[in-house]
């Protein structure tokens, strides 16, 4: 029977009870409680690297309200019998996630935070009815659950619930906070008329965490996850026995992401070991500490597709789970700090060595080149080129083909969004006038305005061409089926009853560009692409275009 892959599932108990495939990360618990005495532990990793599932696993292991022996049966942590006896289902656990706390304004984001807290109170509604908890705390709990809490209630909410748990169970509480910095990331984005509300949200999150983490007698220990370690003076000042582990640290580096062995075991179980090379090319390449890991979201998504269809092609799953705002912000700094030259280096498979900081604030990400490179590393768009480097000067590279595609897409979209309209019109005039020499020059000029990299894919050039014509009032079809195949770009000017068909080729060398243009023109004829043009057009121009890096050549039929 084929294995069942838990795509998108982040509930540990559900995965285990449903018999879904689970990559065993339970040794994280042993290293955490058996190998450290941290009162507060912060794990920072890019999104899609298993933080939430690990937190759900820890909740299941520690939660005093559960009997988790069956869901952990056969997993690595059970080899540590004395630790399991001491810790398994022995402590009350408060597990809350801030991943959905966002909004176009502070008021809307704050309202979502109140909903998150209310929903959590509804999950533990019996706590609010237990006479062992303080009567005043039960009143506050009721307000939190009904979304009628005061600002002070919200700021004190985590500690209030922990105090109630401590009173009911007679033990200190393990606090798990997932994606603690999402509200701050959203608040820093320029996404509405209200613009940024970072300072207001920082005050709320800082207040909640400060009250819950600092000199809290009801706290056993806390584990927090996020993308960034917000600078200590902003969030974690005064927190006792605080330790942070980022992508730069060796400790715990193997627990977020899939190791090579874990991917091999998964592929063997799924009977698709023959896909190992392509999975490595697309989804491997991240260096966390001294561990080389794959992105787990991508691997399980693709293997799930392979289980259903042996001929499934790899996809860019990352693109569909993120707005890539951070990368676009970075690319937009095309005139700052010499970034274009460094950017072109990494897009060409090279590296760039820069100073990295793992303490950042979302409101200062664009204040320096160091911050920009640091955020790309911490969020997974870049990775260490050499895992052995221990210095603050770190060589960075793009980890794999998937992220390379996101870089290329971002460059192309930014280019399309910032085009000089007058230059577009000049290119179009040359094409309509069939002035091949002038059109070639202007097209090449546009290419020089974009980031250059060697491994352009043909799809990039198709998107580049389509982007040039969009916004000028023309009807533009791209990659649409016609005749015996799919043409690249079809431009229609209905008002002047003229149309243009362009077939583009990526050339392997400067010398082959002319022949590739000829091949493109032949393809237009052989595939009958012109059949998609309805009658009535008085002028129909057909072009073959070849691209080699930043050079373009145009021929007409």
C-alpha positions as CSV (number, residue, x, y, z in Angstrom):
1,X,0.0,0.0,0.0
2,X,1.3,3.5,-0.9
3,X,2.3,5.7,2.0
4,X,0.1,8.6,2.8
5,X,1.9,12.0,2.9
6,X,0.6,14.7,5.3
7,X,0.7,17.7,3.0
8,X,-0.2,20.9,4.9
9,X,-1.0,19.1,8.2
10,X,0.7,20.5,11.2
11,X,-1.1,18.7,14.0
12,X,1.2,16.0,15.4
13,X,-1.6,13.8,17.0
14,X,-3.6,13.9,13.8
15,X,-0.7,12.8,11.7
16,X,0.2,9.9,14.1
17,X,-3.3,8.7,14.7
18,X,-4.2,8.8,11.0
19,X,-1.1,6.7,10.1
20,X,0.4,9.4,7.9
21,X,4.1,9.4,7.2
22,X,6.0,11.2,9.9
23,X,9.7,12.3,9.8
24,X,10.8,11.7,13.3
25,X,12.0,14.9,15.0
26,X,11.2,13.8,18.6
27,X,14.9,13.9,19.6
28,X,14.4,17.6,19.7
29,X,12.7,17.1,23.1
30,X,15.6,15.2,24.5
31,X,18.1,17.8,23.4
32,X,15.9,20.6,24.8
33,X,15.0,19.3,28.3
34,X,17.9,16.8,28.6
35,X,20.6,18.9,27.2
36,X,19.8,22.5,28.3
37,X,18.4,24.3,31.2
38,X,17.0,27.2,29.1
39,X,14.1,29.0,30.7
40,X,13.2,30.6,27.4
41,X,14.3,29.1,24.0
42,X,13.8,30.9,20.7
43,X,14.1,29.0,17.4
44,X,14.2,31.2,14.3
45,X,13.8,29.5,10.9
46,X,12.2,30.4,7.6
47,X,8.5,29.5,7.2
48,X,7.7,26.1,5.8
49,X,10.5,24.4,7.7
50,X,8.4,22.5,10.3
51,X,8.3,24.9,13.2
52,X,4.6,24.5,13.9
53,X,4.7,20.7,13.6
54,X,7.5,20.5,16.1
55,X,5.6,22.8,18.5
56,X,2.5,20.6,18.1
57,X,4.7,17.5,18.8
58,X,6.0,19.2,22.0
59,X,2.5,20.1,23.1
60,X,1.4,16.5,22.7
61,X,4.4,15.2,24.7
62,X,4.3,17.5,27.7
63,X,0.5,18.2,28.0
64,X,-0.8,16.9,31.4
65,X,-4.3,16.6,30.0
66,X,-3.3,13.9,27.5
67,X,-2.1,10.3,27.4
68,X,0.4,10.4,24.5
69,X,2.0,7.0,24.9
70,X,0.4,5.6,21.8
71,X,1.1,8.5,19.4
72,X,4.8,8.4,20.4
73,X,5.2,4.7,20.3
74,X,8.2,3.6,18.2
75,X,9.6,7.2,17.9
76,X,13.1,8.1,18.9
77,X,12.2,9.9,22.1
78,X,10.8,6.7,23.7
79,X,14.3,5.3,23.8
80,X,14.9,7.7,26.7
81,X,12.7,6.0,29.2
82,X,13.6,8.0,32.3
83,X,13.1,11.3,30.5
84,X,9.7,10.1,29.2
85,X,8.7,9.1,32.7
86,X,9.7,12.5,34.1
87,X,8.3,14.7,31.4
88,X,5.6,12.9,29.2
89,X,2.2,14.4,30.0
90,X,3.4,15.8,33.3
91,X,2.9,19.6,32.9
92,X,0.1,22.0,31.8
93,X,0.9,23.4,28.4
94,X,-0.2,26.7,26.9
95,X,0.3,26.5,23.1
96,X,-0.8,29.5,21.0
97,X,0.1,30.7,17.5
98,X,0.2,34.3,16.2
99,X,0.5,33.3,12.6
100,X,-2.9,34.7,11.7
101,X,-2.5,38.1,13.5
102,X,-2.4,40.6,10.6
103,X,-4.4,43.4,9.1
104,X,-4.3,46.5,7.0
105,X,-4.4,48.7,10.1
106,X,-3.5,48.3,13.8
107,X,-7.2,48.1,14.8
108,X,-7.9,45.2,12.5
109,X,-4.7,43.3,13.5
110,X,-5.4,43.9,17.2
111,X,-8.9,42.6,16.7
112,X,-7.5,39.4,15.2
113,X,-5.1,39.0,18.1
114,X,-8.2,39.2,20.4
115,X,-9.9,36.5,18.3
116,X,-6.8,34.3,18.6
117,X,-6.8,34.6,22.4
118,X,-10.6,34.1,22.5
119,X,-10.4,31.0,20.4
120,X,-7.8,29.6,22.6
121,X,-9.9,30.2,25.7
122,X,-12.8,28.4,24.1
123,X,-10.5,25.3,23.6
124,X,-9.8,25.3,27.3
125,X,-13.2,26.5,28.4
126,X,-13.4,24.1,31.4
127,X,-10.4,26.0,32.9
128,X,-12.6,29.1,33.3
129,X,-15.2,27.1,35.2
130,X,-12.8,25.5,37.7
131,X,-13.2,26.7,41.2
132,X,-9.5,26.1,42.0
133,X,-8.7,29.1,39.8
134,X,-8.9,32.6,41.3
135,X,-12.4,34.1,41.0
136,X,-11.1,37.4,39.5
137,X,-9.0,35.5,37.0
138,X,-12.1,33.5,35.9
139,X,-13.9,36.8,35.3
140,X,-11.0,38.0,33.1
141,X,-10.9,34.7,31.3
142,X,-14.6,35.1,30.6
143,X,-14.0,38.6,29.0
144,X,-11.1,37.2,27.0
145,X,-13.3,34.3,25.7
146,X,-16.1,36.7,24.8
147,X,-13.8,39.2,23.0
148,X,-14.7,41.9,25.6
149,X,-11.3,42.2,27.2
150,X,-9.6,45.4,28.0
151,X,-6.2,46.3,26.7
152,X,-4.7,45.4,30.1
153,X,-6.5,42.0,29.9
154,X,-4.9,41.3,26.5
155,X,-1.4,42.3,27.6
156,X,-1.7,40.1,30.7
157,X,-3.7,37.3,29.0
158,X,-0.9,34.7,28.8
159,X,0.1,35.1,32.4
160,X,-3.5,35.1,33.5
161,X,-4.1,31.7,31.8
162,X,-0.8,30.3,33.1
163,X,-1.7,31.4,36.7
164,X,-5.1,29.6,36.3
165,X,-3.4,26.5,35.0
166,X,-1.0,26.5,37.8
167,X,-3.8,26.8,40.4
168,X,-5.7,23.9,38.8
169,X,-2.9,21.5,38.1
170,X,-0.5,22.5,40.9
171,X,2.4,22.6,38.5
172,X,4.2,25.4,36.5
173,X,3.3,25.8,32.9
174,X,5.2,25.1,29.7
175,X,4.5,28.0,27.3
176,X,4.7,27.4,23.5
177,X,4.4,30.5,21.2
178,X,4.5,29.8,17.5
179,X,5.3,32.5,14.9
180,X,5.6,35.2,17.5
181,X,6.9,37.8,15.0
182,X,4.2,37.5,12.3
183,X,2.2,40.4,13.8
184,X,5.4,42.6,13.7
185,X,6.3,41.5,10.1
186,X,2.8,42.4,8.9
187,X,2.8,45.7,10.8
188,X,6.0,46.7,9.1
189,X,4.6,46.3,5.6
190,X,3.5,49.4,3.6
191,X,0.2,47.8,2.6
192,X,-2.6,50.3,3.1
193,X,-3.6,53.9,3.6
194,X,-2.8,53.5,7.3
195,X,0.6,52.3,6.2
196,X,2.8,50.9,8.9
197,X,1.7,50.4,12.5
198,X,4.9,48.7,13.7
199,X,5.4,50.7,16.9
200,X,1.8,50.1,18.1
201,X,2.1,46.3,17.5
202,X,5.5,46.1,19.0
203,X,4.2,47.6,22.2
204,X,1.5,45.0,22.4
205,X,3.6,41.9,21.6
206,X,6.5,43.2,23.8
207,X,4.0,43.7,26.7
208,X,2.5,40.2,26.3
209,X,5.9,38.5,26.1
210,X,7.5,40.5,28.9
211,X,4.7,39.8,31.3
212,X,4.6,36.1,30.4
213,X,8.4,35.5,30.3
214,X,10.1,37.7,32.9
215,X,10.1,36.6,36.6
216,X,6.9,34.6,36.0
217,X,6.6,32.1,38.9
218,X,4.1,30.1,37.0
219,X,6.5,29.4,34.1
220,X,8.3,26.0,33.8
221,X,10.0,27.0,30.5
222,X,9.0,28.6,27.2
223,X,9.7,27.7,23.6
224,X,9.1,30.4,21.0
225,X,9.4,30.2,17.2
226,X,9.6,32.9,14.5
227,X,11.5,34.0,11.4
228,X,13.7,36.6,13.1
229,X,15.1,37.3,16.5
230,X,13.8,40.7,17.3
231,X,16.7,42.7,18.8
232,X,16.9,41.9,22.5
233,X,16.4,45.5,23.6
234,X,13.1,45.5,21.9
235,X,11.4,42.2,23.0
236,X,13.5,40.0,25.3
237,X,15.3,42.5,27.5
238,X,15.6,41.1,31.0
239,X,14.4,37.6,30.1
240,X,16.1,35.1,32.4
241,X,18.1,32.3,31.0
242,X,17.3,33.2,27.4
243,X,18.8,31.3,24.4
244,X,18.2,31.9,20.7
245,X,19.1,29.4,17.9
246,X,19.0,30.7,14.4
247,X,20.0,29.3,11.0
248,X,23.6,30.2,11.9
249,X,23.8,28.0,15.0
250,X,24.8,24.3,15.1
251,X,22.6,23.4,18.1
252,X,19.2,22.0,17.0
253,X,20.2,22.5,13.4
254,X,18.9,19.1,12.2
255,X,15.4,19.5,13.6
256,X,14.0,22.0,11.2
257,X,14.1,20.8,7.6
258,X,14.7,17.3,6.3
259,X,18.2,15.8,6.3
260,X,19.6,13.8,3.3
261,X,18.9,10.5,5.1
262,X,15.4,11.5,6.0
263,X,14.6,12.4,2.4
264,X,16.2,9.1,1.2
265,X,14.0,7.2,3.7
266,X,10.9,9.0,2.5
267,X,11.7,8.4,-1.1
268,X,12.3,4.7,-0.4
269,X,9.0,4.4,1.4
270,X,7.2,6.2,-1.5
271,X,9.0,4.0,-4.1
272,X,10.5,7.0,-5.9
273,X,14.2,6.9,-5.2
274,X,14.7,7.6,-8.9
275,X,13.6,11.2,-8.2
276,X,16.4,11.8,-5.7
277,X,18.5,13.9,-8.0
278,X,15.7,16.2,-9.2
279,X,14.4,16.7,-5.6
280,X,18.0,17.6,-4.6
281,X,18.2,20.1,-7.4
282,X,14.9,21.8,-6.6
283,X,14.5,21.6,-2.9
284,X,17.9,20.9,-1.2
285,X,20.7,23.3,-0.4
286,X,19.9,24.9,2.9
287,X,22.7,25.1,5.4
288,X,21.5,25.5,9.0
289,X,24.4,25.5,11.4
290,X,26.4,22.4,10.3
291,X,23.4,20.6,8.8
292,X,22.5,20.4,5.2
293,X,18.7,20.3,4.9
294,X,15.8,20.2,2.4
295,X,12.7,22.4,2.6
296,X,10.2,19.9,4.1
297,X,7.1,21.6,2.7
298,X,8.4,21.2,-0.9
299,X,9.6,17.7,-0.4
300,X,6.3,16.3,1.0
301,X,4.3,18.3,-1.6
302,X,6.3,16.8,-4.5
303,X,6.5,13.3,-3.1
304,X,2.7,13.4,-2.5
305,X,2.3,14.3,-6.2
306,X,4.6,11.5,-7.2
307,X,2.6,9.0,-5.1
308,X,-0.4,9.9,-7.2
309,X,1.3,10.3,-10.6
310,X,4.8,8.8,-11.3
311,X,5.4,11.4,-14.0
312,X,4.6,14.5,-11.9
313,X,7.0,17.4,-12.5
314,X,8.5,19.4,-9.7
315,X,6.8,22.7,-9.0
316,X,7.6,25.9,-7.2
317,X,5.6,25.2,-4.1
318,X,7.2,28.1,-2.1
319,X,5.8,30.7,-4.5
320,X,2.3,29.7,-3.6
321,X,2.8,30.0,0.2
322,X,4.3,33.5,0.4
323,X,3.9,37.0,-1.0
324,X,7.7,37.3,-1.4
325,X,7.4,40.9,-0.2
326,X,10.8,40.8,1.5
327,X,12.5,39.7,-1.7
328,X,10.7,42.3,-3.8
329,X,11.8,45.0,-1.3
330,X,15.4,43.8,-1.6
331,X,15.3,43.8,-5.4
332,X,13.9,47.3,-5.4
333,X,17.1,48.6,-3.9
334,X,18.7,48.3,-7.3
335,X,20.8,51.5,-6.9
336,X,21.9,51.1,-3.3
337,X,25.2,49.9,-1.9
338,X,26.3,48.2,-5.1
339,X,23.6,45.6,-4.8
340,X,23.1,45.0,-8.5
341,X,26.6,43.6,-9.0
342,X,26.3,41.4,-6.0
343,X,22.9,40.3,-7.0
344,X,24.0,39.4,-10.5
345,X,26.8,37.3,-8.9
346,X,24.5,35.1,-6.9
347,X,22.0,34.9,-9.8
348,X,24.9,33.5,-11.9
349,X,25.5,30.7,-9.3
350,X,28.2,32.7,-7.4
351,X,28.4,33.8,-3.9
352,X,28.6,37.1,-2.1
353,X,30.3,37.5,1.3
354,X,28.6,39.9,3.6
355,X,28.4,40.7,7.3
356,X,25.3,39.1,8.9
357,X,23.4,40.0,12.0
358,X,20.9,37.6,13.6
359,X,19.3,40.4,15.7
360,X,17.1,42.6,13.6
361,X,13.9,44.6,13.9
362,X,11.3,44.7,11.2
363,X,11.3,48.5,11.2
364,X,15.0,48.7,10.4
365,X,15.3,46.0,7.7
366,X,16.0,48.6,5.0
367,X,18.3,50.7,7.0
368,X,21.5,49.1,5.8
369,X,22.9,46.6,3.3
370,X,23.8,44.3,6.2
371,X,20.2,44.1,7.3
372,X,18.9,43.4,3.8
373,X,21.3,40.4,3.3
374,X,20.6,39.2,6.8
375,X,16.9,39.1,6.3
376,X,17.3,37.1,3.0
377,X,19.4,34.6,4.9
378,X,17.0,34.3,7.9
379,X,13.9,33.9,5.7
380,X,15.4,31.2,3.5
381,X,15.9,33.1,0.2
382,X,19.7,32.7,0.6
383,X,21.8,30.3,2.6
384,X,25.4,29.9,3.7
385,X,27.6,28.8,0.9
386,X,30.0,27.0,3.3
387,X,28.4,25.5,6.4
388,X,31.8,25.5,8.1
389,X,32.1,29.3,8.2
390,X,31.7,30.5,11.8
391,X,32.6,34.2,11.3
392,X,30.0,37.1,11.1
393,X,31.3,37.5,7.5
394,X,29.3,34.8,5.7
395,X,29.4,33.7,2.0
396,X,25.8,33.5,0.7
397,X,24.2,31.7,-2.3
398,X,20.8,30.8,-3.7
399,X,20.0,27.4,-2.3
400,X,18.3,25.7,-5.2
401,X,16.4,25.9,-8.4
402,X,13.1,26.7,-6.8
403,X,14.4,29.8,-5.1
404,X,16.3,30.8,-8.2
405,X,13.0,30.8,-10.0
406,X,11.4,33.1,-7.4
407,X,14.4,35.5,-7.8
408,X,13.9,35.5,-11.5
409,X,10.1,36.0,-11.2
410,X,10.6,38.9,-8.8
411,X,13.1,40.6,-11.0
412,X,10.8,40.3,-14.0
413,X,7.7,41.6,-12.2
414,X,9.6,44.5,-10.7
415,X,10.9,45.3,-14.2
416,X,7.4,45.2,-15.7
417,X,6.0,47.4,-12.9
418,X,8.7,50.1,-13.3
419,X,8.9,50.3,-17.1
420,X,9.4,53.6,-18.7
421,X,6.2,54.0,-20.7
422,X,7.8,56.2,-23.4
423,X,10.5,53.7,-24.1
424,X,7.9,51.0,-24.4
425,X,6.1,53.0,-27.0
426,X,9.4,53.5,-28.9
427,X,10.0,49.8,-29.0
428,X,6.4,49.1,-30.2
429,X,6.7,51.8,-32.9
430,X,9.8,50.1,-34.3
431,X,8.1,46.7,-34.2
432,X,5.0,47.9,-35.9
433,X,7.1,49.7,-38.5
434,X,9.1,46.5,-39.1
435,X,12.3,48.3,-38.3
436,X,14.2,45.2,-37.1
437,X,17.5,47.0,-36.4
438,X,15.9,49.7,-34.2
439,X,13.7,47.1,-32.4
440,X,16.7,44.9,-31.6
441,X,18.6,47.8,-30.2
442,X,15.7,48.9,-27.9
443,X,14.9,45.4,-26.8
444,X,18.6,44.9,-25.8
445,X,18.5,48.2,-23.9
446,X,15.6,46.9,-21.9
447,X,17.5,43.7,-21.1
448,X,20.4,45.7,-19.8
449,X,18.1,47.4,-17.3
450,X,17.3,44.0,-15.7
451,X,19.4,41.9,-13.4
452,X,21.6,39.6,-15.5
453,X,22.2,36.0,-14.8
454,X,23.5,33.1,-16.9
455,X,20.8,30.5,-16.3
456,X,17.9,32.3,-17.8
457,X,15.1,29.9,-18.5
458,X,13.0,30.3,-21.7
459,X,9.9,31.1,-19.6
460,X,11.7,34.1,-18.2
461,X,12.1,35.6,-21.7
462,X,8.5,34.9,-22.5
463,X,7.4,36.7,-19.3
464,X,9.8,39.5,-20.1
465,X,8.3,40.1,-23.5
466,X,4.8,39.9,-22.4
467,X,5.6,42.4,-19.6
468,X,6.9,44.9,-22.2
469,X,3.5,45.0,-24.0
470,X,1.2,44.9,-21.0
471,X,-0.1,48.4,-20.0
472,X,0.0,49.9,-23.5
473,X,-3.6,49.2,-24.3
474,X,-3.0,46.1,-26.4
475,X,-4.6,42.7,-26.1
476,X,-1.7,40.4,-25.2
477,X,-1.9,36.6,-25.2
478,X,1.0,34.6,-23.9
479,X,1.6,30.8,-24.1
480,X,-1.8,30.2,-25.6
481,X,-2.7,27.1,-27.6
482,X,-3.0,27.7,-31.3
483,X,-2.8,25.5,-34.4
484,X,-0.5,22.6,-33.5
485,X,1.2,24.1,-30.5
486,X,1.5,27.1,-28.2
487,X,2.8,30.4,-29.4
488,X,4.8,32.7,-27.0
489,X,3.3,36.2,-27.4
490,X,0.4,37.5,-29.5
491,X,-0.2,41.3,-29.6
492,X,-3.4,42.7,-31.1
493,X,-4.1,46.3,-31.8
494,X,-7.8,46.2,-32.7
495,X,-8.1,50.0,-33.1
496,X,-5.6,50.0,-36.0
497,X,-6.5,46.5,-37.2
498,X,-3.0,45.1,-36.8
499,X,-1.4,42.2,-35.0
500,X,2.0,40.9,-34.1
501,X,3.1,37.3,-33.3
502,X,6.5,36.7,-31.5
503,X,8.1,33.4,-31.0
504,X,11.1,33.5,-28.6
505,X,14.1,31.2,-28.2
506,X,16.8,31.1,-25.6
507,X,20.2,30.7,-27.3
508,X,23.1,28.7,-25.9
509,X,25.6,31.1,-27.4
510,X,26.0,34.4,-29.2
511,X,26.9,32.5,-32.4
512,X,23.6,30.5,-32.4
513,X,21.3,33.4,-32.1
514,X,20.7,33.9,-35.8
515,X,19.9,30.2,-36.3
516,X,17.5,30.3,-33.3
517,X,15.7,33.2,-34.8
518,X,15.2,31.2,-38.0
519,X,14.0,28.2,-36.0
520,X,11.5,30.4,-34.3
521,X,10.1,31.7,-37.6
522,X,9.9,28.2,-39.0
523,X,8.0,27.1,-35.9
524,X,5.4,29.9,-36.5
525,X,4.8,28.6,-40.0
526,X,5.0,24.8,-39.2
527,X,2.7,25.0,-36.2
528,X,0.2,27.3,-37.8
529,X,0.1,29.8,-35.0
530,X,-1.4,32.4,-37.3
531,X,-4.7,30.5,-37.4
532,X,-5.7,32.1,-34.1
533,X,-6.0,35.5,-35.7
534,X,-9.6,36.2,-36.6
535,X,-10.4,37.9,-40.0
536,X,-10.3,41.6,-40.5
537,X,-6.8,42.5,-39.5
538,X,-5.0,44.5,-42.2
539,X,-1.5,44.0,-41.0
540,X,0.0,40.9,-39.4
541,X,3.7,40.9,-38.4
542,X,5.6,37.8,-37.4
543,X,8.9,37.9,-35.5
544,X,11.4,35.3,-34.4
545,X,13.4,36.6,-31.4
546,X,16.4,34.9,-29.8
547,X,18.0,35.8,-26.4
548,X,21.4,35.1,-25.1
549,X,21.8,36.5,-21.6
550,X,21.4,40.3,-22.1
551,X,21.6,40.2,-25.9
552,X,18.6,40.1,-28.2
553,X,18.2,39.5,-31.9
554,X,15.0,39.9,-34.0
555,X,14.2,38.6,-37.4
556,X,10.9,39.0,-39.3
557,X,9.1,36.6,-41.5
